[in-house]
Amino acid sequence: MFKSEGQVRARHILVRTGKGNHTDAEAQKLIRSVLGMIKNDGSNFGELAQKYSECPSAKDSGDLGYFDRGQMVQEFEDAAYAMKKGDFTREPVKTVFGYHLIYVEDIKPPTYAPIDDVKSYLSSDMNVADLIAEYGISVYPEALKNATASTAVGAVDKLKLSYTYGEFLAELNSMVGKANAGILLKSEQDAVKAVRELLMGKVLEDKSERMKMSDDADYTRFIGTVYNDYIIREYLNAVVLKHVIVSDADVASVYADPRMKKNLEKQYGTEYRDNPAFRRIKDRDEVLPGIRQQLMNEKKGEAYSKYIASLKAKYPVEILMTFEEKK
């Protein structure tokens, strides 16, 4: 769960194919002629990259820096991760950009997050696992496929509870609404997860009663705060902010701003500008979702401010304060 797959630092020599570039046959002939010039130990790879590579990285002797899995096109990544430090490809690697020769400069091995950074997460996860084992929670995925109201879709052994599809559906509808429940139930994985979470809720209720947690003033205060926050948040999302949307055109407009391009190049470096594969992945996984979330937050903030202003206008509140000096 907390493993980093490691990184590879590589150099490459690219001969481009496609419109406006070499034909496939020309590119193969050129890349194989360069391959024949590489010394057995790869010591002149950078020099050859400067001279023959048709990638912007040629000015850096073909150096692409360190990259993670998912940053390069699949064929390039598979070849680079399959080699050892100091190795280079003995056959050209074909990608959408053309033909590559790859030299692995360095490898950073897989690492794990420090235990102190994940201890709280693991502690919570272990507590949940202990409860599942103590209470004997079971979910029946096969039963969910063609379930009727009386079909058992889960059970809690310690509570002697058989959980029917009718009970599950009623609780799910009351929590997320029929429309959202219908969407959720289209996915077997999501449906199984929902059954498990609702059964876990019953386990937590029983556990809190057995521990007499309702007698604890701090716990009662905490639950009251959480409940109020939940009600307020749900009301705002369901009533005040339900019409707030961010369109693809909104996102595209921000993305097209020249200032955004400069900021992205500053944030991700020259590779974002020069490496289309790297840029596509960053845009898909980070940039565009980030722009959408930022716009959503801004629009929700504006809608919320207007809503509060309307409430103030409708229900004027006057606060009178007096101060008494203490001697």
N, C-alpha and C positions, 0 to 999 in steps of 0.2 A: 504493500500500500504506500510506503514512503520511500520507494526506491527511485532514484534518478538513473536513467539508462546510460548515462555517460555521454561523452562528446568525441567527435573526430575532427582533427584539423587536417585539411587536405589542400593540395595544389592541383590544378588541372590545366590541361591544354584542350581547347575547344576548336573544332572546325565546324562552322555552321552550315546547316542545310535549310531548304525551304525557299520561299519566294524572295528573290533578290540576293540569294546566297548560292552556295555550290549545289550542284546536283548531288544525289546520293553517291553516285559512282566517283565523282570528283573528290568528294569529301573523304570517302574511304581510302582513295589513293593517297591523298595528302596526309591523313592521320597516320596511315601505316608507314609512310616515309619518315615521319617524325618519330614514330615508335622505334624505328630502326636506328635512330641517332641516340637514343637514351642509353647511358652506360648501365652496366649490370647493377651497380649500387644506387642508381638513380641520382647521383650527385650533380648531374648537369640538368636535372628536370626543370628547375626554376629558370635557368638560362634559356632553355628551349621554349618555355612558356612565354617569356618576354618576346621572343623572336617570332613564334608561329601561332600562338593562341589568338583567337578572334573574340575573346571575352574581355570586358573592361578590366578584369583582374590581371591581365597580362602585364600591366604596369607594375604590379606587385609580385611579379614572378609567378603568377597563377595562384597566389595564396588566397584562399577563401575564408581563412580564419577557422575558429571552432564552430561547429554546428551540431544541433540536436537532431534526433529522429523527427521527421515530419517537416524539416526546413528545406530539403532538397527534393527534386523529383525522384520518384520511387527507384528507377533504375540506377541513378547516380548514388542514392543513399545505400541501396543494397550492396553495390560494389564496394563503396568506401568502408562500410561497417564490416564487410567480410574479410578485410585485409588487416595485416599487422603493421605496426609502425615500421616505416622504411620500405614498405612494399609499394609497387606500382602495377597497374593493370597491364597484363601481357596481351590483352585483346581490347580494342576500342569499345567503349560503352555507348550504346545508341540511346538518345533521349529525344524529346520533341525539339531540342535546340540544335542537335547535330550529333557529332561523334566526339567523345571525350577520352582523354588519357588521364588517369587519376594517380596521384602520389600521396600516400598517407604520411603526413609530417609528424603527427603526434596523436595519442589516444588518451583520453581521460576515462579511467575505469568507472563503472557504476558505483554510486554512493548511496548512503542511506541518511535520512534526516536524523540529527542528534536526538537522543531519547528525550532530553529535556524539552525540546520543541513540540513533541507529540504526546508527552506523558498524559496531559489532561484529556486528550482525545481518546487515547488508549484506555484510560481509566473508565471513562464513560462507556466506551464500547464493551469493555469487559463486564461492567455492571449489567448492561443490557443482556449480554450473553449468559450471565449467571441467572438472571430472572427467567430467561427462556428455558434454561435447563431446569430450574427449580419448579416452574409451573407447568412445564411440558406443553409448550405452544406448538400446534401443528396447523399447517395450511394444506389444502388439497387442490392443487392446480387443475387436475383433470376434471374435478367436480364442477369447476367454474365454467367449463366450456359449454355445457348444455344444462345448466342448473335450473331447477324450478324453485319455488318459494321454500319448499321443505327440504331441499337438498343441503346436506351438511358440507360446508366449504372450509371449516376449520374447527379446532377444539382447544380447550385448555384443561388438561388432565386434573390439576390440583383443584380447580373450581368446579370440576365435573360438568363442564360447559360444552355443549355441542352447538356450534354457531351455524345457523342456517343461512341460505342465500337471501331469504326474505328479510331476516334481521339485519344482515350486512347491507342490503340495498337500502333499507329504511334509514339506517344510521348514516350511510354515505350520502344519500340525498339530503338529509337534514344538515349535514356539515358543509357540503360543497354545492348543493343545488342539483336539480335533475339534469340540467344541460351539461354541466361539468362532469357529473357522474357518468353520463352517457359517453362522453369523450374518453374518460379514464378507462371505462370498461372495454373499450375497443382494443386495448393493449393487454395481453395476458400478463405480461410482466408487471404493469402498473396495478392491475386488479389484484394479483397475488400480494403485492406490496401493501395495498390498501387493507386487505383482510388482516395481514400480519400486524399492521400498525393499530388497527381498531381492537384487535385482540390484546395487543400490548397495553392499550389504554385501560382495558378491563383489569389487567394484571396490576398496573400501577395504582389503580383505584383500590384494589384489594390490599396491596402492600401498604399504602398510606393509612388505610383503616386499621390494619394490624399493628402498625407502628404508632397509632394514635397521633398522627401528624397534625390533625385538626386542632389538637390541644396546644400546639406550638404557635405562639403569637407571631413570631418572625415568619414562619411558614405561611400562616394565614394572611399576613400582610402582603407577602410576596405574591401569593396566588391572586389576591385581590387586585394588585397592581398589574400583573400579567393579563388578567381577565379584562380589566378596563382598557388597557392598551390595545388588546386584541379587538374588542368591540369597536373602539374608536377607529382603529385602522381599517377594519372591515367596512364600517359605515362610510368612511371617506372614499375607499376604493370602489364600493358598490354604488354610491350615490353621487358624491361630489366629483370624483375623478374618472368615472366610468367612460366618459366621452373623450377623454384625452388619448390621442393616438399620435404616433410618429410614422409618417409614410416613408416609403423607399426614396421618394423624391426629396424629402427633407434631409435624409441621410446623405444622398448623393450631392446635394447642394453644399453641405458642409465639407464633404470629402473633396469636392472640386476646388475649394478655396485655395489659392496659391500659398497662403499662410499656413494652411494645414499641411501641405506638402513639405514645406520647409521644416515645420515642427517634427514631422515624422522622420525626415532624414536626419534631423538632429538627435532624435530619440533612438533610432535604430541603426544609424550609421550609413556609410556609403553602400553597404550591401543592400539596403532597402531600395536605393535608387538604381543600382546596377544589376541586381539579381531578380528577375521577374518571378521565379519560383518562390524565393524567400518572401518577396513582397505580397504575392497572392495569399500565402499562408498567414502572414501577419495581418493582412487586411481582413481575411475571413474570420480568424480566431480572436483577434484583439481590436483592431482599429474600427471596423464597421460596427461590431457590437458595442464598443465603447462610445462611439458617436451616438448610436441609437439610445443608449442608456442615459447619456448626458442630456440629450434633447428631451427625453421623457421626464427626467428629473426637473429640467427647467420649465417644461410645460405644466407639470403637476404643481410646481411651486407657484407659477402664475395663477393657475386655477384655484389653488388653495388660498392665495392672498386675496383674490377677488371674492371668494366665498366668505372669508373672515370679514372683509370690508362690508359685504352685504349684511352680515349678521350684526355688525356694529351699528350700521345705519338703521336696522330694523329694531334692535334691542339696545338702546343706549344704556351704557353702564357708567355710573358716576362713583368714583372711589373717594371717600372722605377719610383723611388720615389726621390724627392728632398726636402730638408728642408731649410727653411729660418729662421734664428734666428730673433726673434722680440725683439727690444730694449725697 
